[in-house]
Amino acid sequence: MYLDFLSKFGVGGAHPGGLDLTQEILKNEKISESSRILDVGCGTGQTAAYLADRYGASIIGMDINPIMIDKAKKRIKQCQLPVEIIQGSIENCPLPDGQFDLILSESVLAFADKPRSLHEIFRLLKQGGRFVANELTINQQLNSTYTEEIQQFYGLDSVFTEKDWLSLLEKTGFTDIKTSIQKPSMLENNPSPEFQFSEHIEPHLYMIPDQHLYMMTKYRNILDYRVFSCTKE
């Protein structure tokens, strides 16, 4: 239901830190007009639009959700930006090998099959290409009851510690892996998002923001996020 809420409410910048953090992260990457970038799980297209407008790079935004795709295309059309928006899953991406200089995921892989997704990201990158991810992380292992509550509410198949993420990135073949721990916490570092409301929203989805806040408060020192950056050599 959480992902249904995001799509029906058209939440832009739902990831921790929002667009402000995205802009800070991207300052550390070598992006130019010749860069080819894939925004995995692009949602309403907020980051993809920023990349095209700020850097003039060649951008593809991809999302599995058709509602998000429609809203992303609407944004790109309104902004008159040369961004390609496609529907697809990063677990089985329809794009050919080795064509991207940078791939970005913002609170996406936590909701997907992580090994398969990272394998596809590695395949899609050029030699020397960069992968940057802002992803949900737990600060300690939890008992099965707490783990199940988190996974059930957010629709996750697993929750990873920072060590789990680093191990999987290394196993996939990435090098020069760096982690950035952002402060303040996920609960506090959540700027007001933007919304693109669908015409019809199921009544139960209006309860999700309060339930999300409850989860953030209950697991205040446990649910967190990390920014990972790495290279395909």
C-alpha positions, 0 to 999 in steps of 0.5 A, spaced: 500 500 500 505 504 501 507 504 493 500 505 491 500 511 496 506 514 492 503 513 485 496 515 487 499 521 490 504 523 485 509 524 491 516 527 488 522 527 492 519 521 497 526 519 498 530 521 504 533 528 503 529 529 497 531 533 491 536 538 496 540 531 498 540 529 490 543 536 488 548 535 493 550 528 491 550 529 484 555 535 485 560 530 487 559 526 480 563 528 473 556 530 469 557 534 463 552 535 456 555 528 454 553 524 460 548 519 459 544 517 465 539 512 467 534 514 473 532 508 476 525 508 479 524 515 476 517 516 479 514 523 477 521 525 474 523 530 479 530 528 479 530 526 471 528 533 470 533 536 474 539 532 471 536 535 464 535 542 466 541 543 470 547 539 466 544 538 459 545 531 459 542 525 456 537 522 461 532 516 461 527 515 467 525 508 468 519 506 472 515 500 473 509 503 475 504 506 470 501 511 474 508 514 475 510 513 468 504 518 466 506 523 471 513 523 469 511 524 462 506 530 464 512 533 468 517 532 462 512 535 457 510 541 461 518 543 462 519 541 455 525 537 457 529 532 452 528 526 457 526 519 455 521 516 460 520 508 459 516 503 463 520 497 465 523 493 471 530 494 473 530 487 475 530 485 468 531 492 464 530 492 456 536 496 455 542 494 452 549 493 455 554 498 457 551 505 455 550 509 461 556 513 464 551 514 471 546 510 474 542 513 480 537 510 484 533 513 490 529 509 495 528 504 489 533 497 490 530 496 497 523 495 494 526 490 488 530 484 488 537 487 490 542 482 487 538 481 480 537 489 480 545 490 481 547 485 476 542 489 471 545 496 473 552 493 473 551 490 466 548 497 463 554 501 466 560 503 461 567 501 463 568 506 468 561 508 469 558 510 476 553 508 480 550 512 486 544 510 490 540 513 496 537 507 500 533 504 506 538 501 511 537 499 518 542 500 523 542 494 527 539 487 526 532 486 528 527 480 531 523 477 526 516 481 529 519 487 527 522 485 521 516 483 518 512 489 520 517 493 516 517 489 510 509 488 510 508 496 511 513 498 506 512 492 501 519 489 502 522 482 501 528 484 506 531 489 510 539 491 509 544 493 514 550 498 511 554 492 511 549 488 507 549 493 502 556 493 501 557 486 501 552 485 495 555 491 491 562 488 492 560 481 490 556 484 484 563 487 482 563 494 483 569 497 486 571 504 489 565 503 494 564 509 498 558 510 504 556 517 506 552 517 512 547 523 512 545 527 518 540 528 521 536 522 521 531 519 516 525 522 520 528 529 520 531 529 513 525 529 509 523 536 506 516 537 504 515 533 498 511 535 492 504 532 489 501 530 483 494 527 485 491 522 481 483 523 480 481 517 484 484 515 490 482 510 494 480 512 501 484 507 505 491 511 502 489 517 506 491 513 512 498 511 509 502 518 511 500 517 518 502 510 518 508 512 515 510 517 521 508 512 526 513 507 523 518 512 522 517 514 530 517 507 532 523 505 529 527 512 529 534 509 531 533 503 527 530 505 520 535 509 516 539 510 510 545 511 506 548 514 500 553 509 496 557 511 490 561 506 486 565 504 480 564 499 474 572 498 472 
